[in-house]
Structures are given as C-alpha cells and as structure tokens.
Amino acid sequence: MLGIDIKAAPKLAFQGISGVREVAYMHCIDLVVRGLTMITLDVGFTSSMAVGTGLLGQRGFFEQFQISFQLKQKSFEVIPR
C-alpha cells in the first residue's frame, strides 16, 4: 500500500467506539493535498475490519486544516487554517 511496508513500524494499541482493542502501525509520511502545501504526519495503518471507516492520524492534519464533509454530494473540502 503506497509503497509502505505497513508492519515495519512501531505498533500503537488503540480502542475506538466499538470498544474493541486494535493495533495500528505508525508511519511518518509526507502528505500533499492538491493545491495545498505538503505536510508531514504520523499516520496509523491497520488492516482491522472492525475499524471500518475510522480515521487514524487525525492529530496534525485536523489541527492544520478545516475539513467540511458533504455526505449527500459525496465530497469534502480542505481549507488551511
């Protein structure tokens, strides 16, 4: 995935709203959102199906950008803070 050896990274145990303990593998990645500046983030990857659509790696990204999700339009907007 993305050329990253997912399991070749430090593990992070976490628990979401499901109450099930899961493991994520933490990687430092450079992220570029089209039209915006590149940012470096610690991102957790997991293969757990129990997580579903959970967002790991919120710290850093949501602090730097205002995000607006438009479910009916199936779109979202990313605005620098």
N, C-alpha and C positions, 0 to 999 in steps of 0.2 A: 504494500500500500504506500503510495507516494515515494517509493524507493527507500522506505524506512524499515529497518529490522525492528518491528514493534517490541518484541520481547527482550531486546538487547538494551534495556534501560532500567532505571530504578523503578521498583513497584510502589504503588500507592494504594492502600486499602481505603475504600470509601463505602458509604451507605447512603442511598437516595431515599426517595419517598416510598419505595417498595418495601423498605426495611431489610432488604437482602444485602449482605456484605459482599462486595465485589472487589476486583483488583484492576487497576489501570496501570499502564506503563507510561512513565512520564518522559517526554522528549522536549527539548528546546528546539523550536522551529521558527523560521522566518516566514511571515505571512504577508502576502500582498493582496489587498482588496482593490479591484480595478479602480483606477483613478485616485487612489489614496497612497499614503506613504507606507513603506514596509515597516512592520513591527516584529519584534522578537518576543515569543510567548512560550511559556511552559504549557504543554498540551498533554492531556491524558488520553491514551488509546485503550480501548477494551473490546474484547470480542464477545462479551456477555450479551446474550439475547434478553436478559432480564432488564437491562438498562433501557432498551427501546430507543427513544429519541432524546435521551438525556444529553445535556450539553456539558461536557467536561472542558476544562480550560477557560472558564469564564473570567477568572481573575486575570487582569491585564487587558483583555480585549474589551469587555464591557466597561472598564474604567476609562478607556481611551476613546470610546465611540458611543454615540447614542444610536440604539437599534430600534427600528419600528417594523413589526411583523404585520402583514396584511394577509390574513388567512384566506379570505374569500378570493382575493386576487392572486393568491399563491406567490407572493413576493415579499421582499423585505428591503429596508433602506438602512444604509450605514452612513452616519454623519459624524465627522470628527468633533470632539468636544472642545 
